[in-house]
């Protein structure tokens, strides 16, 4: 036998205006700020998933092209290609090639330094997600505190229990901004962690691939013919 209040609850949910509840006047001005921040966060996440991926950081075609130039001893052409190609792999290999005149050890150091520099730049870029993930809950908490202050002020001004709609509006601001702040923070921090691990993995892969590419410059062991 069904619960007698279930049809009433279903009707209440059907009659709710979610725009008024979640957008305006839902979370008030702080809620609007959080909605704007959510749009910015979504745009940043999409951009990072497009730009920070293996196809742009470690393109296989570029690696094959560089390897082909090395096999044909076209080192000047390799320098020109890696200087213009924007991937992390090209940047690291180009740094190594510019140090070829100073010996193989200098090329290895150049690889490590270039990879560290690029990694730092990429990590600094995704730090925006970490910042948003930490600021948005605090904005939500600010809205919560402001909403509760308004709710108590309504009670004081009414010298008792104020009209339900006025009290519900103030409390609604508190609840909606908390919800929005958490809704922004959770995906922001999650994507930040995923991107940080992805950057570390691709950087290590780029270092290994670069060392394999410049292996042709390694001096032969003493005593070998």
Phi, psi and omega in degrees: 000131185288158178287131185295337182272351183298315178299323178296316179297318180297320179293321178298315180296324180290330182274352183290139176264099186290333177295312178294327184285321188255334185251291180212127008274005183339279184265009180066201183292326177294323176297320178296321177298318180292323176296318177298320179294327178294323178294316178299317180298316179298318179297319179296316181298315179298317180299317182292322178293333178279318187269328182257080178213167187298326182295336179257334181269321182229063183292130182295323181296321178294319178298318179294323179295315179296318179299319179296321178294320178295319180298326180268007179058034177264070188287325178295318177296324178295320177297318181293319180295312182290339179285332183258336182282132192274002186285163177297319180301313180297320181298317182290316180295321179297319178299321179292318182294325180291345179256009184299327182293341182263004176107166185295323180298321177294325178295319178295318177296321179297323177298312181297316182292318180294319179295319179295320179296313180294320179298317178299319179296318180292319179294324177294326180293314182283354178298340176301322179294322177296319179297313180298319181295334179267331182278322186300319176296328178290324173296319177298319177295323176299315177297324178297311180297316180297319179296319180291324176299315178298322180296316179291325178294326175298320179294318180296314182294326180278353183051043181158210179277118180286173175307143187299323183292322178293317179293321180294325179297314181296317179291326179298321176302317181298315184286319183293316181294325175297316178300313182295319180299316179290324180295332176276319186293318186298306178293327180298310181290327179294313180293325177301315179295318179297315181294322179297316178294322180294317180297315179300316182294315182290328177294315177299320179295321180294322178296313180297315180296321180294318179296324177292323181292321183272007180300337179295340179271355182293129180293145180292145178300147180297138179092350179276152181265000000 
